[in-house]
Structures are given as C-alpha cells and as structure tokens.
C-alpha cells in the first residue's frame, strides 16, 4: 500500500467519490512517515508507543474505509447505505486529520486528502438548511 495512485481529475467532495486508490494513497503516505519514527527509540519508550498507536489508528481507519467502500460498491442498494457512507466518511476523515500533520511535506495531496461530505444529496440538504437559517436571521435582523 505504499505506491501513490493517480490523483483524481477534480477535488474530492463526497464520500461516494472515494476509491480504493484514494485509501491506498493516503495509507501509503502515512505509513512512510510513521514507520521511521516507530523504530528509532528503545522498545517501550513514549515516542515508540505514540508511533505504534498512530500506526494502529491509521491501519484501523484504512481497513474500515476499505470495508465500507467494498460494501457500497458491491451492494449499492443496501438498506444500510447511509450508515455505510457515514462510516466511510468518518474513517476517511480520521486519515485526513492524521495526514494534515504532514501537509507541508512533499507528497501531501491537498486536492485529494480533504474532508468530504457523505453524499451529494446530504450536502445539498445541509446547504439549503444553512441558506434558510441565514435568510431567517437576516429577516430577523432587518425587522429589529
């Protein structure tokens, strides 16, 4: 999982747009940064423990994202689709949050490794609700 893949043509916006290549690329990037620090200190040192814990978090989030992506791909009409998208998004976000610590280093893919919405419909609904709340707040302020 250490080989980067071809970046998407456009920025990622939705969990439904994530691919196996995206997960492999961010996992590989993180693995390359965590592995060297994991072995530098004496066994059981605080630094080594922190690196091993971070490695475990990345491995778990990557595996969970891969499982959810497989479920969504193999059974797109599953009644648990919304839950699977939510879990995929959460796992992806955990990976992105870790990777952002290295956002100023070569190899960090700013277009690809970013927060995503669960799906276009959920994003559209959220944007409509925010617009409605802003309009109501503006009306209230204008009446005051």
N, C-alpha and C positions, 0 to 999 in steps of 0.2 A: 503493500500500500504506500510506497514512498514515491512513486512516479507521478508527477503532476499531469493532469489531463488538459485538453484544450479548453480554454476559458469559453464561457457562453458568449454568444454574439452581443447580448444585451445584459444589463444588470439583472440579477435575480431579484424578484419582487414577491413571489409566492412559494409556499412550500410545495405546491403541486408542480412547480418547475424544477425542483431539485432532482438531481440524477445521482446514480451510483458514482459517477466520475467526480461530482462535487464533493461527496462524502469522502471518497478516497483521497482527493487532493488536499483537503483540509487536514485529514488524519495524517497523511504523509508529511505535510508541512510541520505539524505539531510534533510528530514522532522525531523528526530530525532535530528539533530544538530541545526536546525533553531528554532524549537518550544520552547526550553527552553529560548533562548535569547529574544524571541518575547514578553514574558510576564513579564520579570524581572524589566523593568523600567516603570516609570509613563507614562500614556497614552499621546501620542504625543511627547515623548522625541525623540531626534535624534537617539538614539540606537534602540528604538522600531520601529521607522519609517524605519530605514535601514533594520531591520529584517523582517518587513512586506513587504518591497519592494523586498527583496531577496526571500521571500516565494512566492510572486506573480510571479516573474521571473521563479522560479522552477516549479510552478504549470502550468504556461502557456507553458513552453518548454516541460514539460511532456505530457500535453494534446495534443499539436501539434504533438509530436513524435508518440503518440498513434494513432491519426487520420491518419497520413501518413502511419504508419505501417499497419493499417486496410485497407486502400486503396490499398496498394501494395499487401497485402495478398489476398484480395477479388477479385481484378481485376488485375492480373499480366501483362496482355497485354494492359492495359490502355495507350492511346497515351500520357498521361501526366506522364508516369512512371519516366522519367528522372527528371522532376520537383519535383515529389513526393520524389524521392530518395534524391535529393538535400535538400529539406526542412527537411526530416528526419535526414539527416546528420547534418544540421545546428542546429536543435533542440537538437540532441544528444550532439553535441559539446558544446552547451551552458550549458547543465547539467554537462558535464565532467569538463568544466572550473570552475564551481562553486565547484564541489566535490573535485577538486585538492587542494583547500584551506585546506582540511582535509586529505590530502594524507598521513600524518604521524600519523594518528589516527587508532585505531583498527576498523576493519570493512571496511576500504577502500579497494576496489578490483582493484588492479593495472592491472591485466590481462584483466579485463572486461571493466573498465571505462577509455577508452583511445580514442584518435582521430581515426576515421575510414575514409577510402576512400568511395566515393559514391558507386562504384561497381568495380568488378574486371576488366572489360573492360576499364573503365576510368582510373584506376590505371595503367594498362598495357600501355595504350597510353601515359600517363604522363611520365612513366619510359622510354619509347622509345624516347620521345622528349628530355628528360633530357640527355639521353645517346648520342643522336645525337648532342646536343649542346656541350656537353663535348668533343666529338670527334672532332667537328669543331674547338673548342677553342684550343685543343691540336695541331691540324694541323696548325692552325694559329701561335701558339707559336713556333712550330718546324720550320716553314718557316721564322720566324723573326730572 
